[in-house]
Amino acid sequence: MGDLPRTLNREQIPDMHEKGVIGFKYFWGYGIHQETYQLLYNVDDADESIIHRLMTARCIK
């Protein structure tokens, strides 16, 4: 299944994204900032700079 770390720190996300990882498992209700990859607890659904938590029938391309 590839060389994936057992633990993931936010500094590793950009490299994994460049290698073609197609998905990340998020904690319930959290989002990730697209530029800093910071985990965000209070997510504004209108903020387009955030990779939003997944909802039922919603996917990220």
C-alpha distance matrix in Angstrom:
0.0 3.8 6.9 7.8 11.2 12.3 15.2 15.8 19.2 20.7 21.1 17.3 17.1 18.9 16.6 13.5 15.7 16.7 13.3 13.0 11.3 13.0 13.8 14.7 16.0 19.7 22.2 24.8 27.1 26.0 25.5 24.3 26.7 25.5 27.1 26.8 23.6 25.9 25.3 28.4 30.0 32.9 31.7 34.2 33.0 35.2 33.6 31.6 30.3 28.0 24.6 25.9 24.5 23.3 26.0 26.1 25.7 24.9 21.9 21.3 21.1
3.8 0.0 3.8 5.9 9.5 11.6 14.3 14.5 17.5 18.9 18.7 14.9 15.2 16.6 13.8 11.1 13.8 14.3 10.7 11.4 10.3 12.9 14.1 14.8 16.7 20.1 22.7 25.7 27.7 26.1 25.2 23.5 25.6 24.1 25.2 24.9 22.1 24.6 24.4 27.8 29.7 32.7 31.5 34.0 33.1 35.0 33.1 31.0 29.2 27.2 24.1 25.9 24.9 24.2 27.2 27.8 27.3 26.1 22.8 21.7 21.2
6.9 3.8 0.0 3.8 6.6 9.4 11.9 12.2 15.0 16.8 16.2 12.5 13.6 15.1 12.2 10.2 13.5 14.0 10.8 12.5 11.3 14.4 15.1 15.0 16.8 19.8 22.2 25.5 27.5 25.5 24.7 22.7 24.5 23.4 24.0 23.2 20.6 22.9 23.0 26.6 28.6 31.8 30.9 33.6 33.1 35.0 32.8 30.9 28.7 26.8 24.0 25.9 25.1 24.9 28.2 29.2 29.1 27.5 24.3 22.8 22.6
7.8 5.9 3.8 0.0 3.8 6.5 8.6 8.7 11.8 13.7 13.7 10.1 11.0 13.3 11.1 8.6 12.0 13.4 10.9 12.0 9.8 12.7 12.6 11.8 13.4 16.2 18.5 21.8 23.8 21.9 21.2 19.4 21.5 20.8 21.7 20.6 17.7 19.7 19.5 23.0 25.0 28.2 27.4 30.3 29.9 31.9 29.8 28.2 26.0 23.8 21.0 22.8 21.7 21.8 25.1 26.3 26.5 24.9 21.9 20.5 20.8
11.2 9.5 6.6 3.8 0.0 3.8 5.3 6.3 9.3 12.0 12.1 9.0 10.8 13.6 11.8 10.0 13.6 15.3 13.4 14.8 12.4 15.3 14.4 12.6 13.6 15.7 17.5 21.1 23.2 21.0 20.7 18.9 21.0 20.8 21.4 19.7 16.9 18.3 18.1 21.7 23.5 26.9 26.7 29.8 29.8 32.0 29.7 28.5 26.1 23.8 21.3 23.0 21.8 22.5 25.8 27.3 28.0 26.3 23.6 22.2 22.9
12.3 11.6 9.4 6.5 3.8 0.0 3.8 6.7 10.1 13.3 14.2 11.7 13.1 16.4 15.2 13.1 16.4 18.5 16.7 17.6 14.7 17.0 15.4 13.1 13.0 15.0 16.1 19.6 22.1 20.3 20.7 19.5 22.1 22.5 23.4 21.4 18.3 19.1 18.2 21.6 22.8 26.4 26.5 29.8 30.0 32.5 30.5 29.6 27.4 24.7 22.2 23.3 21.6 22.2 25.3 26.7 27.8 26.4 24.1 23.2 24.5
15.2 14.3 11.9 8.6 5.3 3.8 0.0 3.8 6.8 10.2 11.5 9.7 11.3 14.8 14.3 12.7 15.7 18.1 17.1 18.0 15.1 17.2 15.2 12.3 12.0 13.2 13.9 17.6 19.8 17.7 18.1 16.8 19.3 20.1 20.8 18.5 15.5 15.8 14.9 18.4 19.6 23.3 23.6 27.1 27.5 30.1 27.9 27.3 24.9 22.2 20.1 21.2 19.7 20.9 24.1 25.9 27.3 25.6 23.5 22.3 23.9
15.8 14.5 12.2 8.7 6.3 6.7 3.8 0.0 3.8 6.6 8.2 6.5 7.6 11.3 11.3 10.0 12.6 15.2 14.8 15.7 12.9 15.0 13.0 10.1 10.6 11.4 12.8 16.5 18.1 15.5 15.3 13.5 15.8 16.3 17.0 14.8 11.8 12.5 12.0 15.7 17.5 21.0 21.0 24.2 24.7 27.0 24.6 23.9 21.3 18.8 16.9 18.3 17.4 18.8 22.3 24.5 25.7 23.5 21.2 19.7 21.2
19.2 17.5 15.0 11.8 9.3 10.1 6.8 3.8 0.0 3.8 5.4 5.6 7.2 10.4 11.1 10.9 13.0 15.4 15.9 17.1 14.7 16.9 15.0 11.9 12.7 12.5 13.6 17.3 18.3 15.1 14.5 12.2 13.9 14.8 14.8 12.1 9.6 9.9 10.1 13.9 16.1 19.5 19.7 22.9 23.9 25.9 23.1 22.6 19.7 17.5 16.3 18.1 17.7 19.8 23.3 25.9 27.2 24.7 22.5 20.5 22.1
20.7 18.9 16.8 13.7 12.0 13.3 10.2 6.6 3.8 0.0 3.8 5.3 5.4 8.0 10.0 10.2 11.3 13.8 15.1 16.0 14.0 15.8 14.0 11.3 12.6 11.9 13.4 16.8 17.0 13.5 12.2 9.3 10.3 11.1 11.1 8.4 5.8 6.7 7.8 11.6 14.4 17.4 17.2 20.1 21.1 22.7 19.8 19.2 16.0 14.1 13.3 15.5 15.8 18.2 21.8 24.7 25.8 22.9 20.7 18.4 19.8
21.1 18.7 16.2 13.7 12.1 14.2 11.5 8.2 5.4 3.8 0.0 3.8 5.7 6.9 8.1 9.6 11.1 12.6 14.1 15.8 14.6 17.0 16.0 13.8 15.7 15.4 17.2 20.6 20.8 17.2 15.5 12.2 12.4 12.4 11.3 8.8 7.6 9.1 11.2 14.8 17.9 20.7 20.4 22.9 23.9 25.2 22.0 21.0 17.6 16.4 15.8 18.5 19.1 21.4 25.0 27.9 28.7 25.7 23.1 20.4 21.3
17.3 14.9 12.5 10.1 9.0 11.7 9.7 6.5 5.6 5.3 3.8 0.0 3.8 5.8 5.6 6.4 8.8 10.3 11.0 12.8 11.4 14.3 13.6 11.8 14.0 14.7 16.9 20.4 21.0 17.8 16.2 13.2 14.0 13.4 13.0 11.3 9.3 11.5 12.9 16.6 19.5 22.4 21.8 24.4 24.9 26.3 23.3 22.0 18.9 17.4 16.0 18.6 18.9 20.6 24.3 26.8 27.3 24.5 21.7 19.1 19.7
17.1 15.2 13.6 11.0 10.8 13.1 11.3 7.6 7.2 5.4 5.7 3.8 0.0 3.9 5.5 5.1 6.0 8.6 9.8 10.7 9.1 11.4 10.5 9.0 11.7 12.3 15.1 18.3 18.6 15.4 13.4 10.3 11.3 10.3 10.7 9.7 7.1 10.0 11.2 14.6 17.6 20.2 19.1 21.5 21.6 23.0 20.2 18.6 15.8 14.2 12.4 15.2 15.8 17.3 21.0 23.6 23.9 21.0 18.1 15.4 16.1
18.9 16.6 15.1 13.3 13.6 16.4 14.8 11.3 10.4 8.0 6.9 5.8 3.9 0.0 3.8 5.5 5.0 6.2 8.7 10.0 9.8 12.2 12.3 11.7 14.9 15.4 18.4 21.3 21.1 17.9 15.3 11.8 11.6 9.6 9.2 9.1 7.8 11.3 13.4 16.5 19.9 22.0 20.5 22.4 22.4 23.2 20.1 18.1 15.1 14.5 13.1 16.5 17.7 19.2 22.9 25.5 25.3 22.2 19.1 15.9 15.8
16.6 13.8 12.2 11.1 11.8 15.2 14.3 11.3 11.1 10.0 8.1 5.6 5.5 3.8 0.0 3.8 5.4 5.1 6.3 8.9 9.1 12.3 13.1 12.9 16.1 17.4 20.4 23.5 23.8 20.8 18.4 15.2 15.3 13.3 12.9 12.7 11.3 14.6 16.5 19.8 23.0 25.4 24.0 26.0 25.9 26.8 23.9 21.7 18.9 18.1 16.4 19.6 20.5 21.6 25.3 27.5 27.2 24.3 21.0 17.9 17.4
13.5 11.1 10.2 8.6 10.0 13.1 12.7 10.0 10.9 10.2 9.6 6.4 5.1 5.5 3.8 0.0 3.8 5.4 5.0 6.5 5.7 9.1 9.8 9.8 13.1 15.0 18.1 21.2 21.9 19.2 17.2 14.4 15.4 13.6 14.2 14.1 11.8 15.0 16.0 19.2 22.1 24.7 23.2 25.3 24.8 26.1 23.6 21.4 19.0 17.7 15.3 18.1 18.4 19.0 22.7 24.6 24.3 21.6 18.2 15.6 15.3
15.7 13.8 13.5 12.0 13.6 16.4 15.7 12.6 13.0 11.3 11.1 8.8 6.0 5.0 5.4 3.8 0.0 3.8 5.4 5.3 5.3 7.6 8.8 9.6 13.3 14.8 18.3 20.9 21.0 18.4 15.8 13.1 13.6 11.1 12.1 13.0 10.9 14.5 15.6 18.4 21.5 23.5 21.5 23.2 22.4 23.4 20.9 18.3 16.2 15.2 12.8 15.9 16.8 17.3 20.9 22.9 22.2 19.3 15.8 12.8 12.1
16.7 14.3 14.0 13.4 15.3 18.5 18.1 15.2 15.4 13.8 12.6 10.3 8.6 6.2 5.1 5.4 3.8 0.0 3.8 5.4 7.5 10.1 12.1 13.3 17.0 18.6 22.0 24.7 24.8 22.1 19.3 16.3 16.3 13.4 13.5 14.7 13.4 17.2 18.8 21.6 24.9 26.8 24.8 26.2 25.4 26.0 23.3 20.5 18.3 18.0 15.9 19.2 20.5 20.9 24.4 26.3 25.3 22.4 18.8 15.6 14.1
13.3 10.7 10.8 10.9 13.4 16.7 17.1 14.8 15.9 15.1 14.1 11.0 9.8 8.7 6.3 5.0 5.4 3.8 0.0 3.8 6.0 9.2 11.6 13.1 16.7 18.9 22.4 25.2 25.7 23.3 21.0 18.3 18.9 16.3 16.9 17.7 15.9 19.4 20.5 23.5 26.5 28.7 26.8 28.5 27.6 28.5 26.1 23.4 21.4 20.6 18.1 21.0 21.6 21.6 25.0 26.5 25.5 23.0 19.3 16.5 15.1
13.0 11.4 12.5 12.0 14.8 17.6 18.0 15.7 17.1 16.0 15.8 12.8 10.7 10.0 8.9 6.5 5.3 5.4 3.8 0.0 3.8 5.9 9.0 11.3 15.0 17.4 21.0 23.5 23.9 21.9 19.6 17.4 18.3 15.7 17.0 18.2 16.0 19.5 20.2 22.8 25.6 27.6 25.4 26.9 25.6 26.5 24.5 21.6 20.2 19.2 16.3 18.9 19.4 18.9 22.1 23.3 22.1 19.6 15.9 13.4 11.7
11.3 10.3 11.3 9.8 12.4 14.7 15.1 12.9 14.7 14.0 14.6 11.4 9.1 9.8 9.1 5.7 5.3 7.5 6.0 3.8 0.0 3.8 5.8 7.8 11.3 14.0 17.6 20.1 20.9 19.0 17.1 15.3 16.9 14.9 16.7 17.3 14.5 17.6 17.7 20.5 22.9 25.2 23.2 25.1 23.8 25.3 23.4 20.9 19.5 17.8 14.6 16.8 16.7 16.2 19.5 20.8 20.0 17.7 14.1 12.0 11.4
13.0 12.9 14.4 12.7 15.3 17.0 17.2 15.0 16.9 15.8 17.0 14.3 11.4 12.2 12.3 9.1 7.6 10.1 9.2 5.9 3.8 0.0 3.8 7.2 10.4 13.1 16.8 18.7 19.3 18.0 16.1 14.9 16.8 14.8 17.3 18.4 15.4 18.3 18.0 20.1 22.3 24.2 21.9 23.5 21.8 23.3 21.9 19.4 18.7 16.8 13.2 14.9 14.7 13.5 16.6 17.5 16.4 14.2 10.6 8.9 8.3
13.8 14.1 15.1 12.6 14.4 15.4 15.2 13.0 15.0 14.0 16.0 13.6 10.5 12.3 13.1 9.8 8.8 12.1 11.6 9.0 5.8 3.8 0.0 3.8 6.8 9.4 13.1 15.0 15.8 14.6 13.1 12.5 15.0 13.8 16.7 17.2 13.8 16.1 15.2 17.2 19.1 21.1 19.0 21.0 19.5 21.5 20.2 18.3 17.5 15.0 11.3 12.4 11.6 10.6 13.9 15.1 14.7 12.6 9.4 8.2 9.3
14.7 14.8 15.0 11.8 12.6 13.1 12.3 10.1 11.9 11.3 13.8 11.8 9.0 11.7 12.9 9.8 9.6 13.3 13.1 11.3 7.8 7.2 3.8 0.0 3.8 6.2 9.8 12.3 13.4 11.9 10.9 10.3 13.3 13.0 15.7 15.5 11.8 13.5 12.1 14.5 16.1 18.6 17.1 19.6 18.6 21.0 19.5 18.1 16.9 14.0 10.6 11.4 10.2 10.2 13.7 15.5 16.0 13.8 11.3 10.2 12.1
16.0 16.7 16.8 13.4 13.6 13.0 12.0 10.6 12.7 12.6 15.7 14.0 11.7 14.9 16.1 13.1 13.3 17.0 16.7 15.0 11.3 10.4 6.8 3.8 0.0 3.8 6.8 9.2 11.1 10.2 10.5 11.1 14.6 15.2 18.0 17.3 13.5 14.3 12.0 13.9 14.7 17.4 16.3 19.2 18.3 21.2 20.1 19.4 18.5 15.1 11.9 11.6 9.2 9.2 12.3 14.0 15.3 13.7 12.1 12.0 14.6
19.7 20.1 19.8 16.2 15.7 15.0 13.2 11.4 12.5 11.9 15.4 14.7 12.3 15.4 17.4 15.0 14.8 18.6 18.9 17.4 14.0 13.1 9.4 6.2 3.8 0.0 3.8 6.3 7.7 6.5 7.4 8.7 12.5 13.9 16.7 15.7 12.1 12.0 9.1 10.5 11.0 13.7 12.9 16.0 15.6 18.7 17.6 17.5 16.5 12.8 10.2 9.4 6.8 8.1 11.2 13.7 15.6 13.7 12.7 12.6 15.7
22.2 22.7 22.2 18.5 17.5 16.1 13.9 12.8 13.6 13.4 17.2 16.9 15.1 18.4 20.4 18.1 18.3 22.0 22.4 21.0 17.6 16.8 13.1 9.8 6.8 3.8 0.0 3.8 6.2 5.8 8.4 10.4 14.2 16.3 19.0 17.5 14.0 12.9 9.4 10.2 9.4 12.4 12.6 16.1 16.1 19.5 18.7 19.3 18.4 14.6 12.7 11.2 8.3 10.0 12.2 14.7 17.3 15.8 15.6 15.8 19.2
24.8 25.7 25.5 21.8 21.1 19.6 17.6 16.5 17.3 16.8 20.6 20.4 18.3 21.3 23.5 21.2 20.9 24.7 25.2 23.5 20.1 18.7 15.0 12.3 9.2 6.3 3.8 0.0 3.8 5.8 9.0 12.1 15.7 17.9 20.9 19.8 16.5 15.3 11.6 11.2 9.5 11.6 11.6 14.8 14.6 18.3 18.1 19.2 18.9 15.1 13.4 10.9 7.5 8.9 10.0 12.4 15.5 14.5 15.2 16.1 19.8
27.1 27.7 27.5 23.8 23.2 22.1 19.8 18.1 18.3 17.0 20.8 21.0 18.6 21.1 23.8 21.9 21.0 24.8 25.7 23.9 20.9 19.3 15.8 13.4 11.1 7.7 6.2 3.8 0.0 3.8 6.9 10.5 13.6 16.1 19.1 18.3 15.5 14.1 10.6 9.1 7.3 8.5 8.1 11.1 11.0 14.7 14.7 16.1 16.2 12.5 11.4 8.4 5.7 8.1 9.0 12.2 15.2 13.6 14.6 15.2 18.9
26.0 26.1 25.5 21.9 21.0 20.3 17.7 15.5 15.1 13.5 17.2 17.8 15.4 17.9 20.8 19.2 18.4 22.1 23.3 21.9 19.0 18.0 14.6 11.9 10.2 6.5 5.8 5.8 3.8 0.0 3.8 7.0 10.2 13.0 15.7 14.6 11.9 10.3 6.8 5.6 5.0 7.2 6.8 10.4 10.9 14.2 13.2 14.5 13.7 10.0 9.2 7.3 5.7 9.1 11.2 14.7 17.1 14.9 15.0 14.6 18.1
25.5 25.2 24.7 21.2 20.7 20.7 18.1 15.3 14.5 12.2 15.5 16.2 13.4 15.3 18.4 17.2 15.8 19.3 21.0 19.6 17.1 16.1 13.1 10.9 10.5 7.4 8.4 9.0 6.9 3.8 0.0 3.8 6.8 9.3 12.3 11.7 9.1 8.3 5.9 5.1 6.7 8.1 6.3 9.2 9.5 12.2 10.6 11.2 10.1 6.4 5.6 4.7 5.2 8.8 11.6 15.2 16.9 14.0 13.5 12.3 15.5
24.3 23.5 22.7 19.4 18.9 19.5 16.8 13.5 12.2 9.3 12.2 13.2 10.3 11.8 15.2 14.4 13.1 16.3 18.3 17.4 15.3 14.9 12.5 10.3 11.1 8.7 10.4 12.1 10.5 7.0 3.8 0.0 3.8 6.2 8.8 8.1 5.4 5.4 4.7 5.7 8.8 10.5 8.9 11.3 11.8 13.7 11.1 10.9 8.7 5.6 5.1 6.7 8.1 11.3 14.5 18.0 19.1 15.9 14.6 12.5 15.0
26.7 25.6 24.5 21.5 21.0 22.1 19.3 15.8 13.9 10.3 12.4 14.0 11.3 11.6 15.3 15.4 13.6 16.3 18.9 18.3 16.9 16.8 15.0 13.3 14.6 12.5 14.2 15.7 13.6 10.2 6.8 3.8 0.0 3.8 5.7 5.6 4.8 5.3 6.8 7.1 10.7 11.5 9.7 11.1 12.1 12.9 9.6 9.2 6.0 4.4 6.0 8.6 11.1 14.1 17.2 20.7 21.5 18.0 16.6 14.0 15.9
25.5 24.1 23.4 20.8 20.8 22.5 20.1 16.3 14.8 11.1 12.4 13.4 10.3 9.6 13.3 13.6 11.1 13.4 16.3 15.7 14.9 14.8 13.8 13.0 15.2 13.9 16.3 17.9 16.1 13.0 9.3 6.2 3.8 0.0 3.8 6.0 5.6 8.0 9.9 10.8 14.3 15.0 12.7 13.6 13.7 13.9 10.7 8.8 5.6 5.4 6.0 9.6 12.4 14.8 18.0 21.2 21.4 17.7 15.7 12.5 13.5
27.1 25.2 24.0 21.7 21.4 23.4 20.8 17.0 14.8 11.1 11.3 13.0 10.7 9.2 12.9 14.2 12.1 13.5 16.9 17.0 16.7 17.3 16.7 15.7 18.0 16.7 19.0 20.9 19.1 15.7 12.3 8.8 5.7 3.8 0.0 3.8 5.8 8.2 11.2 12.4 16.2 16.9 15.1 15.9 16.7 16.4 12.8 11.2 7.5 8.5 9.8 13.2 16.0 18.5 21.7 25.0 25.2 21.5 19.4 16.0 16.7
26.8 24.9 23.2 20.6 19.7 21.4 18.5 14.8 12.1 8.4 8.8 11.3 9.7 9.1 12.7 14.1 13.0 14.7 17.7 18.2 17.3 18.4 17.2 15.5 17.3 15.7 17.5 19.8 18.3 14.6 11.7 8.1 5.6 6.0 3.8 0.0 3.8 5.3 8.9 10.6 14.4 15.7 14.8 16.3 17.6 18.0 14.4 13.6 9.8 9.8 11.0 14.0 16.1 19.0 22.3 25.8 26.4 22.9 20.9 17.9 19.0
23.6 22.1 20.6 17.7 16.9 18.3 15.5 11.8 9.6 5.8 7.6 9.3 7.1 7.8 11.3 11.8 10.9 13.4 15.9 16.0 14.5 15.4 13.8 11.8 13.5 12.1 14.0 16.5 15.5 11.9 9.1 5.4 4.8 5.6 5.8 3.8 0.0 3.8 6.4 9.0 12.6 14.6 13.5 15.6 16.6 17.6 14.4 13.6 10.3 8.9 8.9 11.7 13.2 16.0 19.5 22.8 23.5 20.2 18.2 15.4 16.9
25.9 24.6 22.9 19.7 18.3 19.1 15.8 12.5 9.9 6.7 9.1 11.5 10.0 11.3 14.6 15.0 14.5 17.2 19.4 19.5 17.6 18.3 16.1 13.5 14.3 12.0 12.9 15.3 14.1 10.3 8.3 5.4 5.3 8.0 8.2 5.3 3.8 0.0 3.8 6.2 9.7 11.9 11.7 14.2 15.9 17.3 14.1 14.3 11.2 9.4 10.1 12.0 13.2 16.5 19.6 23.1 24.5 21.3 19.8 17.5 19.6
25.3 24.4 23.0 19.5 18.1 18.2 14.9 12.0 10.1 7.8 11.2 12.9 11.2 13.4 16.5 16.0 15.6 18.8 20.5 20.2 17.7 18.0 15.2 12.1 12.0 9.1 9.4 11.6 10.6 6.8 5.9 4.7 6.8 9.9 11.2 8.9 6.4 3.8 0.0 3.8 6.7 9.6 9.8 13.0 14.5 16.7 14.2 14.8 12.4 9.6 9.7 10.4 10.7 14.1 17.1 20.5 22.3 19.4 18.4 16.7 19.4
28.4 27.8 26.6 23.0 21.7 21.6 18.4 15.7 13.9 11.6 14.8 16.6 14.6 16.5 19.8 19.2 18.4 21.6 23.5 22.8 20.5 20.1 17.2 14.5 13.9 10.5 10.2 11.2 9.1 5.6 5.1 5.7 7.1 10.8 12.4 10.6 9.0 6.2 3.8 0.0 3.8 5.9 6.3 9.6 11.7 14.0 11.8 13.3 11.4 8.6 9.6 9.4 9.9 13.7 16.1 19.7 21.7 18.9 18.6 17.2 20.1
30.0 29.7 28.6 25.0 23.5 22.8 19.6 17.5 16.1 14.4 17.9 19.5 17.6 19.9 23.0 22.1 21.5 24.9 26.5 25.6 22.9 22.3 19.1 16.1 14.7 11.0 9.4 9.5 7.3 5.0 6.7 8.8 10.7 14.3 16.2 14.4 12.6 9.7 6.7 3.8 0.0 3.8 6.0 9.7 11.9 14.7 13.4 15.5 14.3 11.3 12.1 10.7 10.3 13.8 15.6 19.1 21.6 19.3 19.6 18.9 22.2
32.9 32.7 31.8 28.2 26.9 26.4 23.3 21.0 19.5 17.4 20.7 22.4 20.2 22.0 25.4 24.7 23.5 26.8 28.7 27.6 25.2 24.2 21.1 18.6 17.4 13.7 12.4 11.6 8.5 7.2 8.1 10.5 11.5 15.0 16.9 15.7 14.6 11.9 9.6 5.9 3.8 0.0 3.8 6.7 9.5 12.1 11.2 14.1 13.5 11.0 12.5 10.8 11.0 14.5 15.7 19.3 21.7 19.4 20.1 19.5 22.8
31.7 31.5 30.9 27.4 26.7 26.5 23.6 21.0 19.7 17.2 20.4 21.8 19.1 20.5 24.0 23.2 21.5 24.8 26.8 25.4 23.2 21.9 19.0 17.1 16.3 12.9 12.6 11.6 8.1 6.8 6.3 8.9 9.7 12.7 15.1 14.8 13.5 11.7 9.8 6.3 6.0 3.8 0.0 3.8 6.0 8.7 8.0 10.6 10.6 7.9 9.6 7.6 8.7 12.1 13.3 17.0 19.0 16.4 17.1 16.4 19.6
34.2 34.0 33.6 30.3 29.8 29.8 27.1 24.2 22.9 20.1 22.9 24.4 21.5 22.4 26.0 25.3 23.2 26.2 28.5 26.9 25.1 23.5 21.0 19.6 19.2 16.0 16.1 14.8 11.1 10.4 9.2 11.3 11.1 13.6 15.9 16.3 15.6 14.2 13.0 9.6 9.7 6.7 3.8 0.0 3.8 5.4 5.5 8.9 9.9 8.3 10.6 8.8 10.7 13.6 14.3 17.9 19.5 16.7 17.7 16.9 19.9
33.0 33.1 33.1 29.9 29.8 30.0 27.5 24.7 23.9 21.1 23.9 24.9 21.6 22.4 25.9 24.8 22.4 25.4 27.6 25.6 23.8 21.8 19.5 18.6 18.3 15.6 16.1 14.6 11.0 10.9 9.5 11.8 12.1 13.7 16.7 17.6 16.6 15.9 14.5 11.7 11.9 9.5 6.0 3.8 0.0 3.8 5.6 7.9 10.0 8.3 9.6 7.2 9.3 11.3 11.6 15.0 16.2 13.4 14.7 14.3 17.3
35.2 35.0 35.0 31.9 32.0 32.5 30.1 27.0 25.9 22.7 25.2 26.3 23.0 23.2 26.8 26.1 23.4 26.0 28.5 26.5 25.3 23.3 21.5 21.0 21.2 18.7 19.5 18.3 14.7 14.2 12.2 13.7 12.9 13.9 16.4 18.0 17.6 17.3 16.7 14.0 14.7 12.1 8.7 5.4 3.8 0.0 3.8 6.2 9.1 8.9 11.0 9.7 12.5 14.3 14.7 17.8 18.4 15.5 16.5 15.6 17.9
33.6 33.1 32.8 29.8 29.7 30.5 27.9 24.6 23.1 19.8 22.0 23.3 20.2 20.1 23.9 23.6 20.9 23.3 26.1 24.5 23.4 21.9 20.2 19.5 20.1 17.6 18.7 18.1 14.7 13.2 10.6 11.1 9.6 10.7 12.8 14.4 14.4 14.1 14.2 11.8 13.4 11.2 8.0 5.5 5.6 3.8 0.0 3.8 5.6 6.0 9.0 8.9 12.2 14.7 15.9 19.4 19.9 16.6 16.8 15.1 17.2
31.6 31.0 30.9 28.2 28.5 29.6 27.3 23.9 22.6 19.2 21.0 22.0 18.6 18.1 21.7 21.4 18.3 20.5 23.4 21.6 20.9 19.4 18.3 18.1 19.4 17.5 19.3 19.2 16.1 14.5 11.2 10.9 9.2 8.8 11.2 13.6 13.6 14.3 14.8 13.3 15.5 14.1 10.6 8.9 7.9 6.2 3.8 0.0 3.8 5.4 7.6 8.6 12.4 14.3 15.9 19.1 19.1 15.4 15.0 12.7 14.2
30.3 29.2 28.7 26.0 26.1 27.4 24.9 21.3 19.7 16.0 17.6 18.9 15.8 15.1 18.9 19.0 16.2 18.3 21.4 20.2 19.5 18.7 17.5 16.9 18.5 16.5 18.4 18.9 16.2 13.7 10.1 8.7 6.0 5.6 7.5 9.8 10.3 11.2 12.4 11.4 14.3 13.5 10.6 9.9 10.0 9.1 5.6 3.8 0.0 3.8 6.9 9.1 12.7 15.1 17.5 20.9 21.0 17.3 16.3 13.6 15.0
28.0 27.2 26.8 23.8 23.8 24.7 22.2 18.8 17.5 14.1 16.4 17.4 14.2 14.5 18.1 17.7 15.2 18.0 20.6 19.2 17.8 16.8 15.0 14.0 15.1 12.8 14.6 15.1 12.5 10.0 6.4 5.6 4.4 5.4 8.5 9.8 8.9 9.4 9.6 8.6 11.3 11.0 7.9 8.3 8.3 8.9 6.0 5.4 3.8 0.0 3.8 5.6 9.1 11.8 14.4 17.9 18.5 14.9 14.0 11.7 13.9
24.6 24.1 24.0 21.0 21.3 22.2 20.1 16.9 16.3 13.3 15.8 16.0 12.4 13.1 16.4 15.3 12.8 15.9 18.1 16.3 14.6 13.2 11.3 10.6 11.9 10.2 12.7 13.4 11.4 9.2 5.6 5.1 6.0 6.0 9.8 11.0 8.9 10.1 9.7 9.6 12.1 12.5 9.6 10.6 9.6 11.0 9.0 7.6 6.9 3.8 0.0 3.8 6.8 8.9 12.0 15.3 15.7 12.1 10.7 8.3 10.8
25.9 25.9 25.9 22.8 23.0 23.3 21.2 18.3 18.1 15.5 18.5 18.6 15.2 16.5 19.6 18.1 15.9 19.2 21.0 18.9 16.8 14.9 12.4 11.4 11.6 9.4 11.2 10.9 8.4 7.3 4.7 6.7 8.6 9.6 13.2 14.0 11.7 12.0 10.4 9.4 10.7 10.8 7.6 8.8 7.2 9.7 8.9 8.6 9.1 5.6 3.8 0.0 3.8 6.3 8.8 12.4 13.4 10.1 9.8 8.8 12.1
24.5 24.9 25.1 21.7 21.8 21.6 19.7 17.4 17.7 15.8 19.1 18.9 15.8 17.7 20.5 18.4 16.8 20.5 21.6 19.4 16.7 14.7 11.6 10.2 9.2 6.8 8.3 7.5 5.7 5.7 5.2 8.1 11.1 12.4 16.0 16.1 13.2 13.2 10.7 9.9 10.3 11.0 8.7 10.7 9.3 12.5 12.2 12.4 12.7 9.1 6.8 3.8 0.0 3.8 6.5 10.1 11.8 9.2 9.5 9.6 13.3
23.3 24.2 24.9 21.8 22.5 22.2 20.9 18.8 19.8 18.2 21.4 20.6 17.3 19.2 21.6 19.0 17.3 20.9 21.6 18.9 16.2 13.5 10.6 10.2 9.2 8.1 10.0 8.9 8.1 9.1 8.8 11.3 14.1 14.8 18.5 19.0 16.0 16.5 14.1 13.7 13.8 14.5 12.1 13.6 11.3 14.3 14.7 14.3 15.1 11.8 8.9 6.3 3.8 0.0 3.8 6.8 8.2 6.0 6.6 8.0 11.8
26.0 27.2 28.2 25.1 25.8 25.3 24.1 22.3 23.3 21.8 25.0 24.3 21.0 22.9 25.3 22.7 20.9 24.4 25.0 22.1 19.5 16.6 13.9 13.7 12.3 11.2 12.2 10.0 9.0 11.2 11.6 14.5 17.2 18.0 21.7 22.3 19.5 19.6 17.1 16.1 15.6 15.7 13.3 14.3 11.6 14.7 15.9 15.9 17.5 14.4 12.0 8.8 6.5 3.8 0.0 3.8 6.2 5.3 7.9 10.4 14.0
26.1 27.8 29.2 26.3 27.3 26.7 25.9 24.5 25.9 24.7 27.9 26.8 23.6 25.5 27.5 24.6 22.9 26.3 26.5 23.3 20.8 17.5 15.1 15.5 14.0 13.7 14.7 12.4 12.2 14.7 15.2 18.0 20.7 21.2 25.0 25.8 22.8 23.1 20.5 19.7 19.1 19.3 17.0 17.9 15.0 17.8 19.4 19.1 20.9 17.9 15.3 12.4 10.1 6.8 3.8 0.0 3.8 5.5 8.5 11.9 15.0
25.7 27.3 29.1 26.5 28.0 27.8 27.3 25.7 27.2 25.8 28.7 27.3 23.9 25.3 27.2 24.3 22.2 25.3 25.5 22.1 20.0 16.4 14.7 16.0 15.3 15.6 17.3 15.5 15.2 17.1 16.9 19.1 21.5 21.4 25.2 26.4 23.5 24.5 22.3 21.7 21.6 21.7 19.0 19.5 16.2 18.4 19.9 19.1 21.0 18.5 15.7 13.4 11.8 8.2 6.2 3.8 0.0 3.8 6.7 10.4 12.9
24.9 26.1 27.5 24.9 26.3 26.4 25.6 23.5 24.7 22.9 25.7 24.5 21.0 22.2 24.3 21.6 19.3 22.4 23.0 19.6 17.7 14.2 12.6 13.8 13.7 13.7 15.8 14.5 13.6 14.9 14.0 15.9 18.0 17.7 21.5 22.9 20.2 21.3 19.4 18.9 19.3 19.4 16.4 16.7 13.4 15.5 16.6 15.4 17.3 14.9 12.1 10.1 9.2 6.0 5.3 5.5 3.8 0.0 3.8 7.1 9.9
21.9 22.8 24.3 21.9 23.6 24.1 23.5 21.2 22.5 20.7 23.1 21.7 18.1 19.1 21.0 18.2 15.8 18.8 19.3 15.9 14.1 10.6 9.4 11.3 12.1 12.7 15.6 15.2 14.6 15.0 13.5 14.6 16.6 15.7 19.4 20.9 18.2 19.8 18.4 18.6 19.6 20.1 17.1 17.7 14.7 16.5 16.8 15.0 16.3 14.0 10.7 9.8 9.5 6.6 7.9 8.5 6.7 3.8 0.0 3.8 6.5
21.3 21.7 22.8 20.5 22.2 23.2 22.3 19.7 20.5 18.4 20.4 19.1 15.4 15.9 17.9 15.6 12.8 15.6 16.5 13.4 12.0 8.9 8.2 10.2 12.0 12.6 15.8 16.1 15.2 14.6 12.3 12.5 14.0 12.5 16.0 17.9 15.4 17.5 16.7 17.2 18.9 19.5 16.4 16.9 14.3 15.6 15.1 12.7 13.6 11.7 8.3 8.8 9.6 8.0 10.4 11.9 10.4 7.1 3.8 0.0 3.8
21.1 21.2 22.6 20.8 22.9 24.5 23.9 21.2 22.1 19.8 21.3 19.7 16.1 15.8 17.4 15.3 12.1 14.1 15.1 11.7 11.4 8.3 9.3 12.1 14.6 15.7 19.2 19.8 18.9 18.1 15.5 15.0 15.9 13.5 16.7 19.0 16.9 19.6 19.4 20.1 22.2 22.8 19.6 19.9 17.3 17.9 17.2 14.2 15.0 13.9 10.8 12.1 13.3 11.8 14.0 15.0 12.9 9.9 6.5 3.8 0.0
